[in-house]
């Protein structure tokens, strides 16, 4: 039992050290200070990581005379992770390296004639071609992360009954992709994945409590509390802002998504995209979008004591005016006076999907 406990503790410390290197590229001395491990114990772990080629130790350039300090970095080529993102309008697949950098991504339009199984087959072919293009050895593909709209069954990698996503209801997408590649496949709601990606690489990298609000053809949300993903039901787009309002696909009336999604806000306007509306400097439409969003954002900031709310996807385009209105009104109405609303730094849905797989390496 003692040997087992020691092995478990050693593996836990190893993952802790790796996570800190991923975040900040520290030296051995800095790692010892950050982890509380003794220098000999820390050096044993680092030496193992170097031997396994997981990390690299690089001397730093300095003008000082004497021994140059060394920093530890993740080896970008140690492992690779695939990402798949499926939306109502398109599907895409790509690859990131161990550092989280997107190496390749391809997108295809979602044709109405395609079945879910046909899309999965095309996605698998896309990943296979990308792996071949990058000359990635099969053993270096660690896992695949998949994102879709709406609620999902993570344990069974099955898409549940997301509104306006009917052909994907109860499709076990993970099992089918795993059959092709024989690596673990992880399924996550696209907005939750975006929140995890923000925690790793985005605006919220140093923020313990935040929400991502992803607004495009629908409205999704992902919450990080205490640095960890909140895995409960989280559907901001289907919270009510008008009890006698428009009937939503989910069966309720007055859902935020029926008013503030890009599809809804552009209805009966001359614009095809939110980009067009913003570039036209349509302040009336931007004001209208803010009016719909404020009550929902006030509610979540009061409920979860958030530090920031991150606007993501189409709505983040040149969002300075929208952010200015939202920040002023949410602070005016919210009990949570510390909350601020910012825009995302993440630009790739593939990165956010693949990061779900990357996160499993560090925290499974």
C-alpha positions as CSV (number, residue, x, y, z in Angstrom):
1,X,0.0,0.0,0.0
2,X,2.8,2.4,0.9
3,X,4.5,1.8,-2.5
4,X,1.2,2.4,-4.3
5,X,0.6,5.6,-2.4
6,X,4.2,6.8,-3.1
7,X,3.8,6.0,-6.8
8,X,0.5,7.9,-6.9
9,X,2.0,10.9,-5.1
10,X,5.0,10.9,-7.4
11,X,2.7,10.9,-10.5
12,X,0.6,13.7,-8.9
13,X,3.8,15.8,-8.3
14,X,4.9,15.1,-11.8
15,X,1.7,16.5,-13.3
16,X,1.9,19.5,-11.0
17,X,5.4,20.3,-12.1
18,X,4.4,19.9,-15.8
19,X,1.4,22.1,-15.3
20,X,3.6,24.9,-13.8
21,X,6.1,24.5,-16.7
22,X,3.2,24.8,-19.1
23,X,2.0,28.0,-17.4
24,X,5.2,29.8,-16.8
25,X,8.5,28.2,-18.1
26,X,10.2,28.1,-14.7
27,X,13.7,27.1,-13.5
28,X,14.3,24.2,-11.1
29,X,14.7,26.6,-8.2
30,X,11.5,28.4,-9.0
31,X,9.6,25.1,-9.4
32,X,10.9,23.9,-6.0
33,X,9.7,27.2,-4.4
34,X,6.3,27.0,-6.2
35,X,5.6,23.3,-5.4
36,X,7.1,23.1,-1.9
37,X,9.1,20.0,-3.1
38,X,12.7,19.7,-1.9
39,X,15.4,20.4,-4.5
40,X,16.5,16.8,-4.7
41,X,12.8,15.6,-5.1
42,X,12.2,18.2,-7.7
43,X,15.4,17.4,-9.6
44,X,14.4,13.7,-9.7
45,X,11.1,14.6,-11.3
46,X,12.7,17.1,-13.8
47,X,15.4,14.6,-14.7
48,X,12.7,12.0,-15.5
49,X,10.8,14.5,-17.6
50,X,13.9,15.4,-19.5
51,X,14.8,11.7,-20.1
52,X,11.2,11.1,-21.4
53,X,11.7,14.1,-23.7
54,X,8.5,15.7,-22.3
55,X,10.3,18.9,-21.4
56,X,13.5,20.8,-22.5
57,X,15.9,22.7,-20.3
58,X,17.2,25.8,-22.1
59,X,19.9,28.2,-20.9
60,X,18.7,31.8,-20.9
61,X,20.5,34.6,-22.7
62,X,21.9,37.1,-20.2
63,X,24.5,39.9,-20.0
64,X,25.6,38.7,-16.6
65,X,29.0,37.0,-16.1
66,X,28.9,33.4,-14.8
67,X,26.6,30.4,-15.1
68,X,23.5,31.1,-17.3
69,X,20.2,30.2,-15.6
70,X,18.1,27.5,-17.3
71,X,14.4,27.5,-17.8
72,X,12.2,24.5,-18.5
73,X,9.9,24.4,-21.5
74,X,7.4,21.8,-22.8
75,X,8.6,19.9,-25.8
76,X,6.2,21.1,-28.6
77,X,6.6,17.8,-30.5
78,X,6.1,15.4,-27.5
79,X,2.4,14.8,-28.2
80,X,-0.4,16.0,-30.5
81,X,-4.1,16.5,-30.0
82,X,-6.9,16.6,-32.6
83,X,-9.9,18.9,-32.3
84,X,-13.3,18.5,-34.0
85,X,-16.0,21.2,-33.9
86,X,-19.5,20.6,-35.3
87,X,-22.0,23.4,-35.6
88,X,-25.4,23.8,-37.2
89,X,-23.7,25.5,-40.2
90,X,-20.3,23.8,-40.6
91,X,-17.9,21.2,-39.3
92,X,-14.1,21.4,-38.9
93,X,-11.1,19.5,-37.7
94,X,-7.5,20.3,-36.8
95,X,-4.4,19.5,-34.8
96,X,-2.6,21.3,-32.0
97,X,0.8,20.5,-30.6
98,X,1.8,19.9,-26.9
99,X,2.1,23.7,-26.5
100,X,-1.5,24.2,-27.7
101,X,-0.6,25.9,-31.0
102,X,-2.9,25.2,-33.9
103,X,-0.9,23.5,-36.7
104,X,-3.6,22.9,-39.2
105,X,-7.4,23.3,-39.4
106,X,-9.9,22.6,-42.2
107,X,-13.6,23.6,-42.4
108,X,-16.5,22.3,-44.5
109,X,-20.0,23.7,-44.9
110,X,-22.8,21.6,-43.3
111,X,-25.0,20.4,-46.2
112,X,-28.6,19.6,-45.4
113,X,-28.3,16.3,-47.3
114,X,-25.5,15.0,-45.0
115,X,-26.4,12.6,-42.2
116,X,-24.6,12.7,-38.9
117,X,-22.8,9.5,-39.7
118,X,-21.6,10.9,-43.1
119,X,-20.3,14.1,-41.3
120,X,-18.4,11.9,-38.8
121,X,-16.9,9.9,-41.7
122,X,-15.8,13.2,-43.4
123,X,-14.3,14.5,-40.1
124,X,-12.3,11.3,-39.6
125,X,-11.0,11.6,-43.1
126,X,-10.0,15.2,-42.5
127,X,-8.1,14.3,-39.3
128,X,-6.3,11.4,-41.1
129,X,-5.2,13.7,-43.9
130,X,-4.0,16.3,-41.5
131,X,-2.0,13.8,-39.5
132,X,-0.4,12.6,-42.8
133,X,0.4,16.2,-43.9
134,X,2.1,16.9,-40.6
135,X,3.9,13.5,-40.6
136,X,2.8,12.8,-37.1
137,X,3.5,9.3,-35.8
138,X,0.4,7.4,-34.8
139,X,1.7,6.9,-31.3
140,X,2.0,10.6,-30.8
141,X,-1.7,11.4,-31.2
142,X,-2.8,11.4,-27.5
143,X,-6.5,12.0,-27.8
144,X,-9.3,13.8,-29.7
145,X,-11.5,16.6,-28.3
146,X,-15.0,17.1,-29.9
147,X,-17.3,20.0,-29.4
148,X,-21.0,20.5,-30.4
149,X,-23.8,22.9,-29.4
150,X,-26.1,22.2,-26.5
151,X,-26.0,19.6,-23.7
152,X,-23.9,16.5,-24.1
153,X,-23.4,13.3,-22.2
154,X,-19.6,13.4,-21.5
155,X,-19.4,9.9,-20.0
156,X,-20.9,8.3,-23.1
157,X,-19.6,10.9,-25.6
158,X,-23.2,11.3,-26.9
159,X,-24.8,14.5,-28.2
160,X,-28.1,15.2,-26.4
161,X,-31.2,17.1,-27.6
162,X,-29.8,20.5,-28.5
163,X,-32.4,22.9,-30.0
164,X,-32.0,23.4,-33.8
165,X,-29.6,20.4,-34.0
166,X,-32.1,17.6,-34.6
167,X,-30.1,15.3,-36.8
168,X,-27.5,15.0,-34.0
169,X,-29.8,14.1,-31.2
170,X,-28.4,11.1,-29.2
171,X,-25.6,10.4,-31.7
172,X,-22.7,8.7,-30.0
173,X,-20.0,10.6,-31.8
174,X,-17.2,9.6,-29.6
175,X,-17.5,5.9,-30.2
176,X,-17.5,6.3,-34.0
177,X,-14.4,8.5,-34.0
178,X,-12.6,6.2,-31.6
179,X,-13.3,3.3,-33.9
180,X,-11.2,5.1,-36.6
181,X,-8.2,6.2,-34.5
182,X,-8.1,4.0,-31.4
183,X,-7.3,6.9,-29.0
184,X,-9.5,8.4,-26.3
185,X,-12.2,10.8,-27.5
186,X,-13.7,13.5,-25.2
187,X,-16.9,15.3,-26.0
188,X,-17.8,18.7,-24.6
189,X,-20.3,21.5,-25.1
190,X,-18.6,24.0,-27.3
191,X,-19.0,26.9,-24.8
192,X,-17.6,24.9,-22.0
193,X,-14.6,24.0,-24.2
194,X,-14.1,27.7,-25.0
195,X,-14.1,28.5,-21.3
196,X,-11.4,25.8,-20.7
197,X,-9.4,27.3,-23.6
198,X,-9.7,30.8,-22.1
199,X,-8.3,29.4,-18.9
200,X,-5.3,27.9,-20.7
201,X,-4.5,30.6,-23.3
202,X,-6.9,33.5,-23.2
203,X,-8.2,36.5,-21.5
204,X,-9.0,34.6,-18.3
205,X,-5.6,32.8,-17.9
206,X,-5.1,34.2,-14.3
207,X,-8.8,34.6,-13.4
208,X,-10.4,32.0,-11.0
209,X,-14.1,32.8,-11.6
210,X,-15.5,33.7,-15.1
211,X,-18.1,32.9,-17.7
212,X,-17.7,32.7,-21.4
213,X,-20.8,33.8,-23.4
214,X,-20.5,32.6,-26.9
215,X,-22.9,34.3,-29.3
216,X,-23.2,33.3,-33.0
217,X,-26.1,31.3,-34.5
218,X,-27.1,30.5,-30.9
219,X,-26.0,31.5,-27.4
220,X,-23.9,29.2,-25.3
221,X,-22.1,29.7,-22.0
222,X,-19.3,28.0,-20.1
223,X,-18.3,28.7,-16.5
224,X,-15.0,28.3,-14.6
225,X,-15.3,28.5,-10.8
226,X,-12.2,28.3,-8.6
227,X,-10.2,27.5,-11.7
228,X,-12.3,24.4,-12.6
229,X,-15.0,23.9,-15.2
230,X,-18.5,23.9,-13.8
231,X,-20.0,20.8,-15.3
232,X,-23.7,21.3,-14.3
233,X,-26.4,22.3,-16.7
234,X,-25.4,25.7,-18.0
235,X,-27.6,27.2,-20.8
236,X,-27.6,31.0,-20.6
237,X,-29.2,31.1,-24.0
238,X,-32.3,29.4,-22.6
239,X,-32.9,31.6,-19.6
240,X,-35.9,33.8,-19.9
241,X,-35.8,37.6,-20.4
242,X,-39.5,38.0,-21.5
243,X,-42.1,35.7,-19.9
244,X,-44.6,36.5,-22.6
245,X,-42.0,36.5,-25.4
246,X,-41.2,34.6,-28.6
247,X,-41.7,30.8,-28.5
248,X,-38.2,29.1,-28.5
249,X,-37.2,25.8,-30.0
250,X,-36.7,24.5,-26.5
251,X,-40.4,24.9,-25.8
252,X,-40.2,27.9,-23.5
253,X,-41.0,31.5,-24.3
254,X,-38.8,34.6,-24.2
255,X,-35.4,32.8,-24.1
256,X,-32.4,35.0,-24.5
257,X,-31.3,33.1,-27.6
258,X,-34.6,34.1,-29.4
259,X,-33.7,37.8,-29.0
260,X,-29.9,38.1,-28.8
261,X,-28.4,35.4,-31.0
262,X,-26.9,36.7,-34.2
263,X,-29.5,35.0,-36.3
264,X,-32.3,36.7,-34.2
265,X,-30.8,40.2,-33.8
266,X,-30.2,40.4,-37.6
267,X,-33.8,39.3,-38.5
268,X,-35.5,42.0,-40.6
269,X,-32.3,44.0,-41.0
270,X,-30.3,44.5,-44.2
271,X,-27.3,42.6,-42.8
272,X,-26.3,39.0,-43.4
273,X,-23.6,38.9,-40.6
274,X,-22.8,40.7,-37.4
275,X,-19.6,41.9,-39.0
276,X,-21.6,43.8,-41.6
277,X,-23.7,45.4,-38.9
278,X,-20.7,46.5,-36.9
279,X,-18.8,47.8,-39.9
280,X,-21.9,49.8,-40.9
281,X,-21.7,51.4,-37.4
282,X,-25.3,50.5,-36.7
283,X,-25.4,51.9,-33.2
284,X,-29.1,51.2,-32.9
285,X,-28.7,47.5,-33.4
286,X,-25.7,47.4,-31.1
287,X,-27.7,49.2,-28.4
288,X,-30.6,46.7,-29.0
289,X,-28.2,43.7,-28.5
290,X,-26.9,45.3,-25.3
291,X,-30.5,45.8,-24.0
292,X,-31.2,42.1,-24.4
293,X,-27.9,40.9,-22.9
294,X,-27.9,43.1,-19.8
295,X,-30.5,41.3,-17.7
296,X,-29.0,37.9,-18.4
297,X,-25.5,39.1,-17.6
298,X,-26.6,40.8,-14.4
299,X,-28.3,37.6,-13.3
300,X,-25.2,35.4,-13.8
301,X,-22.8,37.9,-12.2
302,X,-25.0,38.0,-9.1
303,X,-25.4,34.2,-9.0
304,X,-21.8,33.2,-9.4
305,X,-19.8,36.2,-8.1
306,X,-17.8,36.3,-11.4
307,X,-14.6,38.2,-11.9
308,X,-15.1,38.6,-15.6
309,X,-17.5,37.7,-18.4
310,X,-15.9,36.9,-21.7
311,X,-17.8,37.6,-25.0
312,X,-16.7,35.1,-27.6
313,X,-17.3,34.1,-31.3
314,X,-19.1,36.4,-33.8
315,X,-20.2,38.9,-31.1
316,X,-16.6,39.7,-30.2
317,X,-15.9,41.4,-33.6
318,X,-14.9,45.0,-33.0
319,X,-16.9,44.9,-29.8
320,X,-15.6,48.0,-28.1
321,X,-18.9,49.9,-28.3
322,X,-20.9,46.9,-27.1
323,X,-18.5,46.2,-24.2
324,X,-18.7,49.9,-23.1
325,X,-22.5,49.8,-22.9
326,X,-22.6,46.4,-21.2
327,X,-19.9,47.3,-18.6
328,X,-21.7,50.5,-17.6
329,X,-25.2,48.9,-17.4
330,X,-24.2,45.6,-15.8
331,X,-22.2,47.4,-13.1
332,X,-25.2,49.8,-12.5
333,X,-27.6,46.9,-12.0
334,X,-25.5,44.1,-10.6
335,X,-24.8,43.5,-6.9
336,X,-21.4,42.3,-8.0
337,X,-19.4,45.5,-8.5
338,X,-16.1,43.8,-9.4
339,X,-17.3,42.1,-12.6
340,X,-16.1,43.3,-15.9
341,X,-17.0,42.3,-19.4
342,X,-14.2,41.7,-21.9
343,X,-13.8,40.1,-25.3
344,X,-12.1,36.7,-26.0
345,X,-8.5,36.3,-27.1
346,X,-9.2,32.8,-28.5
347,X,-9.7,32.9,-32.3
348,X,-9.9,29.1,-33.1
349,X,-12.8,26.7,-32.3
350,X,-10.3,23.9,-33.2
351,X,-8.0,25.1,-30.4
352,X,-10.8,25.1,-27.9
353,X,-11.9,21.6,-29.0
354,X,-8.4,20.1,-28.9
355,X,-7.7,21.7,-25.5
356,X,-10.4,19.4,-24.0
357,X,-8.0,16.6,-24.9
358,X,-4.9,18.4,-23.8
359,X,-6.5,19.2,-20.5
360,X,-7.0,15.4,-19.9
361,X,-3.2,14.9,-20.2
362,X,-2.6,17.4,-17.4
363,X,-5.5,16.8,-15.1
364,X,-7.0,13.3,-15.7
